[in-house]
Amino acid sequence: KFLLNGIVADRVNKAQLRIEYEDKMTEYSEIMRKLVGEVRSLDESGDIPQENVSNTNTNENEENIEDLELRLELVSSDLERLRKRLSREDMKEASPLEKKTEKAIKNLDTKTIHALLWEFVEKATSVELEKQRQIQSVEKKDHVIGSLRSEVDQLDQKLHLLSTDLADRRRYSVGGKDTVSIIRALQKECDDVKATLEESRRKCLESEKA
């Protein structure tokens, strides 16, 4: 049992190393795609007459390119480190632990094999239950975040409409108690929506970090 656990741990480490490498490759490709887009955008702005080019957009392109190049360099360094580790792992021969385990398995009697198989089934069941629990937890979290984002969008729209209405009423107000009352009511409603919006945003951020 101890030997089997050792081999499983070793194989899990190797698998995690490969997964990490694949994730970094995906990140590298995504950064490269964005970098190409920024460079193309900067090149296209160079073909436009200077009087029609926004300095803000050009500066933003250049800053984005610098940031992406830095990220690309960091990810490249991580990839090189992972390549070396993977190369060392692939070049390794069967470890003494694996050889010893293989020999021990061949010498196992039927009763012991049955016991090990049942233990494996119990562990696999436990792992699958934990996996399903985590999936449900993630789905619940995604649902909560989705609901909060939808609420934030609706409050944003409502606040925009109220602010526009309030600004228009102030601009075209001719005085009078009724007009003042309406403006005050709109102002209070705007303030309430702002407070609710900030609270929803806070909850959304907390849910995303959880």
Phi and psi in degrees as GROMACS dihedral restraints (atoms count N, CA, C in turn):
[ dihedral_restraints ]
;  ai    aj    ak    al  type     phi  dphi    fc
    3     4     5     6     1   -61.3    20    10
    4     5     6     7     1   -42.0    20    10
    6     7     8     9     1   -64.4    20    10
    7     8     9    10     1   -42.1    20    10
    9    10    11    12     1   -63.3    20    10
   10    11    12    13     1   -42.6    20    10
   12    13    14    15     1   -61.7    20    10
   13    14    15    16     1   -37.1    20    10
   15    16    17    18     1   -64.9    20    10
   16    17    18    19     1   -43.0    20    10
   18    19    20    21     1   -66.2    20    10
   19    20    21    22     1   -42.9    20    10
   21    22    23    24     1   -59.9    20    10
   22    23    24    25     1   -45.3    20    10
   24    25    26    27     1   -61.2    20    10
   25    26    27    28     1   -41.3    20    10
   27    28    29    30     1   -64.0    20    10
   28    29    30    31     1   -43.2    20    10
   30    31    32    33     1   -68.7    20    10
   31    32    33    34     1   -36.5    20    10
   33    34    35    36     1   -63.3    20    10
   34    35    36    37     1   -41.8    20    10
   36    37    38    39     1   -61.1    20    10
   37    38    39    40     1   -42.5    20    10
   39    40    41    42     1   -64.9    20    10
   40    41    42    43     1   -42.6    20    10
   42    43    44    45     1   -63.7    20    10
   43    44    45    46     1   -41.3    20    10
   45    46    47    48     1   -64.1    20    10
   46    47    48    49     1   -36.4    20    10
   48    49    50    51     1   -63.0    20    10
   49    50    51    52     1   -42.7    20    10
   51    52    53    54     1   -67.9    20    10
   52    53    54    55     1   -39.6    20    10
   54    55    56    57     1   -63.0    20    10
   55    56    57    58     1   -42.6    20    10
   57    58    59    60     1   -61.4    20    10
   58    59    60    61     1   -40.6    20    10
   60    61    62    63     1   -64.2    20    10
   61    62    63    64     1   -44.1    20    10
   63    64    65    66     1   -63.8    20    10
   64    65    66    67     1   -39.1    20    10
   66    67    68    69     1   -63.9    20    10
   67    68    69    70     1   -41.2    20    10
   69    70    71    72     1   -66.4    20    10
   70    71    72    73     1   -36.2    20    10
   72    73    74    75     1   -64.6    20    10
   73    74    75    76     1   -40.5    20    10
   75    76    77    78     1   -63.4    20    10
   76    77    78    79     1   -43.7    20    10
   78    79    80    81     1   -63.0    20    10
   79    80    81    82     1   -41.5    20    10
   81    82    83    84     1   -60.1    20    10
   82    83    84    85     1   -45.5    20    10
   84    85    86    87     1   -63.9    20    10
   85    86    87    88     1   -39.9    20    10
   87    88    89    90     1   -66.6    20    10
   88    89    90    91     1   -42.9    20    10
   90    91    92    93     1   -64.7    20    10
   91    92    93    94     1   -42.1    20    10
   93    94    95    96     1   -61.9    20    10
   94    95    96    97     1   -39.7    20    10
   96    97    98    99     1   -62.2    20    10
   97    98    99   100     1   -44.6    20    10
   99   100   101   102     1   -65.7    20    10
  100   101   102   103     1   -39.2    20    10
  102   103   104   105     1   -62.9    20    10
  103   104   105   106     1   -44.1    20    10
  105   106   107   108     1   -60.6    20    10
  106   107   108   109     1   -40.4    20    10
  108   109   110   111     1   -63.8    20    10
  109   110   111   112     1   -42.5    20    10
  111   112   113   114     1   -66.6    20    10
  112   113   114   115     1   -41.8    20    10
  114   115   116   117     1   -63.9    20    10
  115   116   117   118     1   -42.1    20    10
  117   118   119   120     1   -63.3    20    10
  118   119   120   121     1   -41.7    20    10
  120   121   122   123     1   -63.4    20    10
  121   122   123   124     1   -40.0    20    10
  123   124   125   126     1   -67.3    20    10
  124   125   126   127     1   -40.4    20    10
  126   127   128   129     1   -63.7    20    10
  127   128   129   130     1   -40.6    20    10
  129   130   131   132     1   -65.9    20    10
  130   131   132   133     1   -35.8    20    10
  132   133   134   135     1   -67.9    20    10
  133   134   135   136     1   -24.5    20    10
  135   136   137   138     1   -71.8    20    10
  136   137   138   139     1   -21.1    20    10
  138   139   140   141     1   -88.6    20    10
  139   140   141   142     1    -5.8    20    10
  141   142   143   144     1   -94.1    20    10
  142   143   144   145     1   140.6    20    10
  144   145   146   147     1   -50.0    20    10
  145   146   147   148     1   138.8    20    10
  147   148   149   150     1   -56.6    20    10
  148   149   150   151     1   -34.5    20    10
  150   151   152   153     1   -68.5    20    10
  151   152   153   154     1   -17.5    20    10
  153   154   155   156     1   -99.7    20    10
  154   155   156   157     1     1.0    20    10
  156   157   158   159     1   -97.9    20    10
  157   158   159   160     1   131.8    20    10
  159   160   161   162     1   -85.7    20    10
  160   161   162   163     1   123.8    20    10
  162   163   164   165     1   -61.6    20    10
  163   164   165   166     1   -32.4    20    10
  165   166   167   168     1   -62.2    20    10
  166   167   168   169     1   -46.0    20    10
  168   169   170   171     1   -64.6    20    10
  169   170   171   172     1   -41.1    20    10
  171   172   173   174     1   -63.7    20    10
  172   173   174   175     1   -45.9    20    10
  174   175   176   177     1   -63.5    20    10
  175   176   177   178     1   -37.4    20    10
  177   178   179   180     1   -65.7    20    10
  178   179   180   181     1   -41.0    20    10
  180   181   182   183     1   -59.3    20    10
  181   182   183   184     1   -46.4    20    10
  183   184   185   186     1   -65.0    20    10
  184   185   186   187     1   -40.8    20    10
  186   187   188   189     1   -64.9    20    10
  187   188   189   190     1   -41.8    20    10
  189   190   191   192     1   -62.9    20    10
  190   191   192   193     1   -39.9    20    10
  192   193   194   195     1   -64.0    20    10
  193   194   195   196     1   -44.0    20    10
  195   196   197   198     1   -61.5    20    10
  196   197   198   199     1   -43.5    20    10
  198   199   200   201     1   -64.3    20    10
  199   200   201   202     1   -43.6    20    10
  201   202   203   204     1   -67.2    20    10
  202   203   204   205     1   -37.3    20    10
  204   205   206   207     1   -65.3    20    10
  205   206   207   208     1   -38.6    20    10
  207   208   209   210     1   -64.9    20    10
  208   209   210   211     1   -45.4    20    10
  210   211   212   213     1   -62.4    20    10
  211   212   213   214     1   -38.5    20    10
  213   214   215   216     1   -63.6    20    10
  214   215   216   217     1   -38.9    20    10
  216   217   218   219     1   -65.5    20    10
  217   218   219   220     1   -41.9    20    10
  219   220   221   222     1   -65.5    20    10
  220   221   222   223     1   -43.9    20    10
  222   223   224   225     1   -66.8    20    10
  223   224   225   226     1   -38.0    20    10
  225   226   227   228     1   -61.2    20    10
  226   227   228   229     1   -40.8    20    10
  228   229   230   231     1   -62.9    20    10
  229   230   231   232     1   -42.9    20    10
  231   232   233   234     1   -63.2    20    10
  232   233   234   235     1   -41.1    20    10
  234   235   236   237     1   -63.5    20    10
  235   236   237   238     1   -41.8    20    10
  237   238   239   240     1   -63.0    20    10
  238   239   240   241     1   -41.2    20    10
  240   241   242   243     1   -63.2    20    10
  241   242   243   244     1   -43.8    20    10
  243   244   245   246     1   -68.2    20    10
  244   245   246   247     1   -36.0    20    10
  246   247   248   249     1   -60.7    20    10
  247   248   249   250     1   -43.6    20    10
  249   250   251   252     1   -63.7    20    10
  250   251   252   253     1   -42.2    20    10
  252   253   254   255     1   -66.2    20    10
  253   254   255   256     1   -41.8    20    10
  255   256   257   258     1   -64.9    20    10
  256   257   258   259     1   -38.8    20    10
  258   259   260   261     1   -62.4    20    10
  259   260   261   262     1   -43.1    20    10
  261   262   263   264     1   -63.8    20    10
  262   263   264   265     1   -40.5    20    10
  264   265   266   267     1   -66.4    20    10
  265   266   267   268     1   -40.2    20    10
  267   268   269   270     1   -69.3    20    10
  268   269   270   271     1   -29.2    20    10
  270   271   272   273     1   -81.8    20    10
  271   272   273   274     1   -14.5    20    10
  273   274   275   276     1   -67.3    20    10
  274   275   276   277     1   139.6    20    10
  276   277   278   279     1   -83.3    20    10
  277   278   279   280     1   174.4    20    10
  279   280   281   282     1   -55.8    20    10
  280   281   282   283     1   128.8    20    10
  282   283   284   285     1   -70.3    20    10
  283   284   285   286     1   158.3    20    10
  285   286   287   288     1   -54.8    20    10
  286   287   288   289     1   -33.6    20    10
  288   289   290   291     1   -65.0    20    10
  289   290   291   292     1   -42.8    20    10
  291   292   293   294     1   -65.2    20    10
  292   293   294   295     1   -42.8    20    10
  294   295   296   297     1   -63.0    20    10
  295   296   297   298     1   -42.7    20    10
  297   298   299   300     1   -65.7    20    10
  298   299   300   301     1   -39.6    20    10
  300   301   302   303     1   -66.5    20    10
  301   302   303   304     1   -43.6    20    10
  303   304   305   306     1   -59.1    20    10
  304   305   306   307     1   -42.5    20    10
  306   307   308   309     1   -65.6    20    10
  307   308   309   310     1   -41.4    20    10
  309   310   311   312     1   -65.3    20    10
  310   311   312   313     1   -38.9    20    10
  312   313   314   315     1   -63.8    20    10
  313   314   315   316     1   -39.9    20    10
  315   316   317   318     1   -63.3    20    10
  316   317   318   319     1   -27.9    20    10
  318   319   320   321     1   -94.5    20    10
  319   320   321   322     1     2.6    20    10
  321   322   323   324     1   -72.7    20    10
  322   323   324   325     1   143.2    20    10
  324   325   326   327     1   -86.5    20    10
  325   326   327   328     1   167.9    20    10
  327   328   329   330     1   -60.2    20    10
  328   329   330   331     1   -41.4    20    10
  330   331   332   333     1   -62.0    20    10
  331   332   333   334     1   -43.4    20    10
  333   334   335   336     1   -67.3    20    10
  334   335   336   337     1   -39.2    20    10
  336   337   338   339     1   -62.4    20    10
  337   338   339   340     1   -42.7    20    10
  339   340   341   342     1   -60.9    20    10
  340   341   342   343     1   -44.0    20    10
  342   343   344   345     1   -62.0    20    10
  343   344   345   346     1   -43.2    20    10
  345   346   347   348     1   -65.2    20    10
  346   347   348   349     1   -39.5    20    10
  348   349   350   351     1   -64.3    20    10
  349   350   351   352     1   -41.6    20    10
  351   352   353   354     1   -66.7    20    10
  352   353   354   355     1   -38.0    20    10
  354   355   356   357     1   -64.2    20    10
  355   356   357   358     1   -38.6    20    10
  357   358   359   360     1   -63.4    20    10
  358   359   360   361     1   -42.9    20    10
  360   361   362   363     1   -61.4    20    10
  361   362   363   364     1   -42.1    20    10
  363   364   365   366     1   -64.4    20    10
  364   365   366   367     1   -42.1    20    10
  366   367   368   369     1   -67.1    20    10
  367   368   369   370     1   -41.7    20    10
  369   370   371   372     1   -62.6    20    10
  370   371   372   373     1   -38.7    20    10
  372   373   374   375     1   -64.1    20    10
  373   374   375   376     1   -44.0    20    10
  375   376   377   378     1   -62.5    20    10
  376   377   378   379     1   -42.9    20    10
  378   379   380   381     1   -63.6    20    10
  379   380   381   382     1   -42.7    20    10
  381   382   383   384     1   -65.6    20    10
  382   383   384   385     1   -39.1    20    10
  384   385   386   387     1   -63.1    20    10
  385   386   387   388     1   -42.9    20    10
  387   388   389   390     1   -65.0    20    10
  388   389   390   391     1   -38.2    20    10
  390   391   392   393     1   -62.6    20    10
  391   392   393   394     1   -45.9    20    10
  393   394   395   396     1   -64.3    20    10
  394   395   396   397     1   -37.7    20    10
  396   397   398   399     1   -62.8    20    10
  397   398   399   400     1   -42.7    20    10
  399   400   401   402     1   -67.2    20    10
  400   401   402   403     1   -39.2    20    10
  402   403   404   405     1   -61.5    20    10
  403   404   405   406     1   -45.3    20    10
  405   406   407   408     1   -63.8    20    10
  406   407   408   409     1   -37.9    20    10
  408   409   410   411     1   -64.5    20    10
  409   410   411   412     1   -42.4    20    10
  411   412   413   414     1   -66.0    20    10
  412   413   414   415     1   -42.4    20    10
  414   415   416   417     1   -63.2    20    10
  415   416   417   418     1   -40.2    20    10
  417   418   419   420     1   -65.1    20    10
  418   419   420   421     1   -42.2    20    10
  420   421   422   423     1   -63.0    20    10
  421   422   423   424     1   -44.2    20    10
  423   424   425   426     1   -61.6    20    10
  424   425   426   427     1   -38.9    20    10
  426   427   428   429     1   -64.5    20    10
  427   428   429   430     1   -43.4    20    10
  429   430   431   432     1   -63.6    20    10
  430   431   432   433     1   -45.4    20    10
  432   433   434   435     1   -63.0    20    10
  433   434   435   436     1   -41.7    20    10
  435   436   437   438     1   -61.1    20    10
  436   437   438   439     1   -42.4    20    10
  438   439   440   441     1   -65.0    20    10
  439   440   441   442     1   -41.7    20    10
  441   442   443   444     1   -66.6    20    10
  442   443   444   445     1   -39.8    20    10
  444   445   446   447     1   -64.6    20    10
  445   446   447   448     1   -39.4    20    10
  447   448   449   450     1   -63.8    20    10
  448   449   450   451     1   -40.7    20    10
  450   451   452   453     1   -64.8    20    10
  451   452   453   454     1   -41.1    20    10
  453   454   455   456     1   -62.1    20    10
  454   455   456   457     1   -43.9    20    10
  456   457   458   459     1   -61.4    20    10
  457   458   459   460     1   -43.5    20    10
  459   460   461   462     1   -65.3    20    10
  460   461   462   463     1   -41.0    20    10
  462   463   464   465     1   -67.7    20    10
  463   464   465   466     1   -36.4    20    10
  465   466   467   468     1   -59.8    20    10
  466   467   468   469     1   -45.9    20    10
  468   469   470   471     1   -64.4    20    10
  469   470   471   472     1   -42.9    20    10
  471   472   473   474     1   -64.2    20    10
  472   473   474   475     1   -42.8    20    10
  474   475   476   477     1   -63.6    20    10
  475   476   477   478     1   -39.2    20    10
  477   478   479   480     1   -62.4    20    10
  478   479   480   481     1   -45.4    20    10
  480   481   482   483     1   -65.1    20    10
  481   482   483   484     1   -42.8    20    10
  483   484   485   486     1   -65.3    20    10
  484   485   486   487     1   -42.2    20    10
  486   487   488   489     1   -63.5    20    10
  487   488   489   490     1   -40.1    20    10
  489   490   491   492     1   -64.8    20    10
  490   491   492   493     1   -44.9    20    10
  492   493   494   495     1   -62.5    20    10
  493   494   495   496     1   -43.4    20    10
  495   496   497   498     1   -63.5    20    10
  496   497   498   499     1   -44.5    20    10
  498   499   500   501     1   -62.5    20    10
  499   500   501   502     1   -41.0    20    10
  501   502   503   504     1   -64.9    20    10
  502   503   504   505     1   -41.7    20    10
  504   505   506   507     1   -66.7    20    10
  505   506   507   508     1   -38.0    20    10
  507   508   509   510     1   -68.1    20    10
  508   509   510   511     1   -37.4    20    10
  510   511   512   513     1   -67.7    20    10
  511   512   513   514     1   -40.1    20    10
  513   514   515   516     1  -104.9    20    10
  514   515   516   517     1    12.1    20    10
  516   517   518   519     1   -67.5    20    10
  517   518   519   520     1   139.1    20    10
  519   520   521   522     1  -113.3    20    10
  520   521   522   523     1    13.2    20    10
  522   523   524   525     1    90.8    20    10
  523   524   525   526     1  -174.0    20    10
  525   526   527   528     1   102.1    20    10
  526   527   528   529     1   147.4    20    10
  528   529   530   531     1   -62.5    20    10
  529   530   531   532     1   -40.3    20    10
  531   532   533   534     1   -62.1    20    10
  532   533   534   535     1   -43.4    20    10
  534   535   536   537     1   -64.7    20    10
  535   536   537   538     1   -43.6    20    10
  537   538   539   540     1   -61.3    20    10
  538   539   540   541     1   -41.6    20    10
  540   541   542   543     1   -63.1    20    10
  541   542   543   544     1   -41.6    20    10
  543   544   545   546     1   -64.1    20    10
  544   545   546   547     1   -44.0    20    10
  546   547   548   549     1   -63.4    20    10
  547   548   549   550     1   -42.8    20    10
  549   550   551   552     1   -63.3    20    10
  550   551   552   553     1   -40.0    20    10
  552   553   554   555     1   -65.0    20    10
  553   554   555   556     1   -41.9    20    10
  555   556   557   558     1   -64.6    20    10
  556   557   558   559     1   -40.6    20    10
  558   559   560   561     1   -62.2    20    10
  559   560   561   562     1   -42.7    20    10
  561   562   563   564     1   -64.5    20    10
  562   563   564   565     1   -41.8    20    10
  564   565   566   567     1   -64.2    20    10
  565   566   567   568     1   -39.9    20    10
  567   568   569   570     1   -59.9    20    10
  568   569   570   571     1   -46.3    20    10
  570   571   572   573     1   -62.2    20    10
  571   572   573   574     1   -40.5    20    10
  573   574   575   576     1   -64.9    20    10
  574   575   576   577     1   -42.4    20    10
  576   577   578   579     1   -65.4    20    10
  577   578   579   580     1   -39.8    20    10
  579   580   581   582     1   -60.1    20    10
  580   581   582   583     1   -44.6    20    10
  582   583   584   585     1   -63.5    20    10
  583   584   585   586     1   -44.0    20    10
  585   586   587   588     1   -64.3    20    10
  586   587   588   589     1   -39.7    20    10
  588   589   590   591     1   -62.9    20    10
  589   590   591   592     1   -45.8    20    10
  591   592   593   594     1   -62.9    20    10
  592   593   594   595     1   -38.6    20    10
  594   595   596   597     1   -66.2    20    10
  595   596   597   598     1   -41.1    20    10
  597   598   599   600     1   -65.6    20    10
  598   599   600   601     1   -41.0    20    10
  600   601   602   603     1   -62.7    20    10
  601   602   603   604     1   -40.6    20    10
  603   604   605   606     1   -62.6    20    10
  604   605   606   607     1   -45.0    20    10
  606   607   608   609     1   -63.2    20    10
  607   608   609   610     1   -39.1    20    10
  609   610   611   612     1   -63.9    20    10
  610   611   612   613     1   -44.5    20    10
  612   613   614   615     1   -63.9    20    10
  613   614   615   616     1   -42.0    20    10
  615   616   617   618     1   -62.7    20    10
  616   617   618   619     1   -40.6    20    10
  618   619   620   621     1   -66.0    20    10
  619   620   621   622     1   -38.6    20    10
  621   622   623   624     1   -68.6    20    10
  622   623   624   625     1   -32.9    20    10
  624   625   626   627     1   -79.9    20    10
  625   626   627   628     1   -24.6    20    10
